[in-house]
Amino acid sequence: MTTFKRSTTLALWVGTLGLTTVPATLHAEDWKFGLHAGAASVPRYSGSDERAVMPLLGGEIVSPYGVFLNTEQGLGWGNEWGDLSFSTWVGPSEERRDKNHMGQGSKRLKGMGQIKSRAQFGAHLGYDLGPFELGATLTHAVKKNDNRDTGKAYSQLTLSVGTNLYEGSYGSLDASLNSQFGNADYMQTWYGVSDTQAANSRFGAYRAKGGLVSSGGDLTWSLPLNEQTKLSTQLSMQYLGKEAGNSPIVDRRLQTVLGTQIEYSF
């Protein structure tokens, strides 16, 4: 299922639904390369009612042995065994700034501090049920520093189900539903407001508990332009759960992302 690169300002893109996996039957000449470019309209951070247009630029390399390198996850390995697929990877985590910066972050968050990117480990397990694809993705971002507000390690789990709604002369239309969960450190990092942050910002203190982050879905339309190039458009919608939605930094619980990109593979 086609997915865009996840925005570094918002965990809306369920990029792990389309993790690169490589069948064991590939031969040495089956190296794969891909490039994509486009643009997306995204919220400036998760819960923001401000929007920005961000470029979508990236690529991937997939070896015949399942090892891959891409701009979505990083460096990893994937394989398929019949209807079962598995991928694991290490790469950079998301980040959030407390000022406007190239379509990311927001000056509304001034005083909250920057959530810096750090090493993140991930694993995805998928199962093909014929008309449906089931997926579970677990990510863990390691501790960045001793800052108790923005530097903690945290974990997130995404459960998903996807299906193809249409495939024909007008391309293909895929749909997926997903729910995202975070542990207490994840929720506090992205949605909580500590006493220190409250003293430095416009927000009141808020302690976020672990649990449901959001639930939502994606619609992706892909149109092949030739054997190597296709045009993809994706609409993603997420509704923040109670713990995230009650955060004082959240101005809008319903978050949407709309993007289009050209993908070239060789």
N, C-alpha and C positions, 0 to 999 in steps of 0.2 A: 504494500500500500504506500503510495507516494506521500512524503511529508516534507515540509520545509525545515530549514534550520531553525531551532528554537531560539526565540528572542532572548537576549541576555538580560532583559528587563522584566521578563514575565514568564512563568512556567505554564504557558498556554500550549505551546507547540508540543505535541506528543510525538517527538521525533523518534522515540524508541519503538513506535508501532511499525516503522519501516526500516528497522535495523538491517544492515547488510549482512546477509548470510550466504555461504557458498556451498553448493552441493559437493559431496565427496567425489563425484564422478568427473569433476573438471580435470583437464589436462594442463600440462605446463604452459601451453600456448594461450591459455584462457585468462591472461591478465586482463583486468577491466579498469578503465579510467573514466572519470566523469567530471564535468564542470557544470555549475549552474550560476545564474545571475538573474536578479529581479528586484522587486521592492515590496514592502509590506507596511500596512498601517497598523500600528500597535499602541497599546497603552504605555505610558512612560514607565510605569512599574505596576506590579500586581496590586490591584485595587484603585488605581488612578483613574480619574475621569479626564485626564489630559491625554492627547494622542500625538504621535509623531510618525513620520514616514522614514523607514530604515531600509538600507540596501540589503539585499540577500546575495551574498557572494560566497562561493565555496567550491569544494571539489572532493573527490575521493579516489583512492587507489585500492583495488582488491586483488590480492594474489590468488593463484590457483590452489593455495593451501589453506585458505580461509582467513589469512591475516589481512586486515584492512587498516587504512589510515584515512580519516575524513574529518571535515570541519564540524560535524555534528557531535560525534562522540570523542574522537581522538584516535588512539592506537588500540586495536583490539583484534579479536579472533571470533569467527562464527562458523557454524556448520549446520547441516540438516541431516536428519535421519528419518526418512519417510515423512510423516506428517509433523514430526517434532523438530523444532529449531532452537538453537541456543547461541547467544552471543555474549561476550564479555569484553570490557574495554577500560582504558584509563585515559583521562583527558581533563581539561579545565572545567571547573564548575561555573555557574552563572555568577554575575556580580550586580550590584546596585549602587548608584551614586546618590549623594544628597545634594546634587545640583544638576542643572541641565547640561548634558554632554552628548553631542552627536546623536540625538534622538533617544538617549538613555537617561534614566534617573530623572529627578525633578527638584527644583529649588524649593518646592513645598516641603521636602524632607530635610531641609537645612537643620543641622544639629543632630540628626539621627546617626551620622557617621556612614562611611562607605563599607558595604559588604564586598570584600575583595574576592576575586577568583582564587581558587585553590585546587589542588589535585582532587579529582573525583573518580571513584571506581564505580562501575556499573555492570549489571548482568540482566539479560533479557531471555525469557523463556516463552516460546510461542507454540501453539498447537493448531493445526489446520483441521477444522471439522467439516470441510467441504464448502458449504455456503458461508461459513463463519470462520474467523480467525480469533483465537483467544490469546491474550498476551499478559505477561506480568513482568514488570521492570523494576528493579531495585537499584538505587544509586546511593552512594555514601561519599560525602565530601569531608575530607580530613580537616583537622584543626589548622587554622591559619595562624593564629597568634594567641596571646593571653587576654585579648580583649573579650570580656564576658558577653558583650552585646553583639558583636559582629564577627568574632573570630572562632566561635565554637565549631566542632564537627557536628554534622547533622545527616539524617537519612530520610529518603523519600521512596514511597512505593506507588506505582501506577498500575492499575488493572484495566484491561481494555478488551473490547470485542469489536471486530470490524467485519464488513462485508462489501461485496461489489453489487451496486444497484443497477448498473447499466454498462454494457460494453458493445460497441457497434461502430458504425461509420462516423459517428460524432465523438469518438474517443471512449473514455470510460469514466464512470462516476463511482467513487468509493465513499463509504460512510463508516464512522466509528463512534463508539461511546466509551467514555473512560471516567474513572474516579481516581483522584490523587490523594495520598495520605502522607502525613509527615510526623516524625517524632517530635517531642517537646522542644528540642533544641532547634529543629527546623522551623517550627511555628514561631518560636520566640525570635529567631534571627530575622525572619522575613515579615512577621506581622506584629511582634511584641514591641512594647515601649518600656524600657527600664526606667528606673528613677533618674539615672544619669541622663538618659536620652530625653526624658520629660523635662528636666531642668534646662536642657540646651535647645529644646525645640518648642514648637507650638502645641505639641500633643500631650495629653494626660497619660500617666503611667498605665500600662496594660500588660497583663501576664497571659500569654496565649498557651493553651494546653495542646498536647499532641492529639492528632485525630484526622478527620477529613479536612483536606485543604480545599478541594473543589470537585465538581462533577460537570461533565459537559460532553461535547462531541465535535467532530470534524466532518466536513464535506470537501472532497478533493476531486476536481475534474481535470483529467489529463487528455490532451489531444496530440497524437503523433503528427509531426510535421514531415518527417522522413524516417528512415530506418535508424538514424542516430540522434535525432532531435525531437523533443516534445515540449509542449507548452502546458504548464500546470497552474491551476488556480485553487487556492484553499481558503475556506472559511472555517475558523475555529471559534467556539463559544464555550466559556467556562463560567459557572456560577459558584462563587466562593462559599464555603461552608460557614457554619455559625462562628466557630472560633476565629477564623480568618476574617469573616465579614464584619464581626463586631469590633475589629481593631480600629482605633481612631485614625490610622493612616489610610484606611479604606474609604474612598468616596463613592465607589460604584462596585457592587458585588458582581454584576454581570459584565464580564470582560470578553471582548471580541477582537479577533485578528483577521485581517483580510490581506492576502498576498498573492502575487503572480510571479512566476519565474520561467525562464527557458532552461532546459536541461539538455546537455550534450554528452553522449557517451561514446567511447571508442575502445 
